[in-house]
Amino acid sequence: MNKVILYGKEYPNRVTMGAMIDFKRETGKDVNEIGADMELLTMFMFCCVRSACRADEVTFDLGFERFADGIDLSEFNRFQESMVTGGEDGSKKKGQERKL
């Protein structure tokens, strides 16, 4: 499972249906409209972490700005790469086709 470290604490991070719904409610946009917009991509990452925490019953009490302030570039790049390739570690999974 993919994780993100914020302020010294590890949180689950994965794309869920809840994350996509949260993103739509927060921004009024669908996930496929993110493009290269850094703010939208950060918001989607925030929604993914928040949703994964809800699903895994992990306390997550960061607001968007505090979340964004706590993301370092390596965590952000890893998330971006996993979005493009579909793998948690940036690698494609053999035998699985990913459609968005």
N, C-alpha and C positions, 0 to 999 in steps of 0.2 A: 504494500500500500504506500502511496506517495504521502510524504509529510512535508510540512513547512515549519521552520523554527522562527518564532517571533518573541522577542524579549526574553530569550532563554527557555521558552516553553515550546514543546513540539505539538503540532496540531495536524489532524488528518486533512488531506487535500485531494479531492477527486471531483470529477464532473458527475453531477446527479441531476435527475429531473427537477428536484427541488431547487438546485442552483440555477438552472435555466429559468424557472418560474420566478425566482427571486430577482434575477437579473432583469427580466422583462418588467417586473413591478417597480424596480428601482429606477430604471432608465427609460422605460417605454419602448425599448428596442429589443429585437431578437438577437440571439447570440451570433447569428451569421452576419450581423451588421457591424461587428466590432472593428474589423479591418485592422489598421495600424494605429488606431486611437489608443494612446497609453492610458488615459483615464478610464475608458471603457474596459480595456483589458484588465486593469487593476481592479475595477469594480467586479468583473467576472471572477477573478481570482478570489476576491473577498467573499462573493456569493458561494463559490465552491467550498472554501474553507468553512464558512458559517454553516452551510448545509451538511457537509460531512460531519461536522461537530454535532449538529442536531441528531443526525442519524446514529452516530456512535455514542451519544450521550456524554459528550465532552463539553465542559463549560467553556463558552466562548463569549467574552463580554467586551470585545474591542469594537469600537465604531470604525467607520470607513477611514477617516483621516488618521486615526491612531494605527490602524492596520497598515495603511499605505506608508506611514512614517517608519514602520518596523520592517518593511520588506527590503532586503538588500538586493543588489543587482543580480547576484548569482541565483538566488531563489526565484526572482522574477523571470530570468532567462530560462531556468529549468522548467518552470510552469509553461512558458511560451513554447518551448521545444516540445513538451509533452502534448500540447494542444495541436501542434502541427503533425507530429508523428503518431500520436495515439498511444504511446507507451509511457509508463510511469517514469522510466529512466531515460526517455528520449528515443527509445528503440521501438521499431514496429514489432508487433507480436505475430509470429508465424501462424498462418492459417486463419487469421481473422481479418476481415475487411471492415473498415470503419466508415460509416456514412453519417454525415450531419445534415 
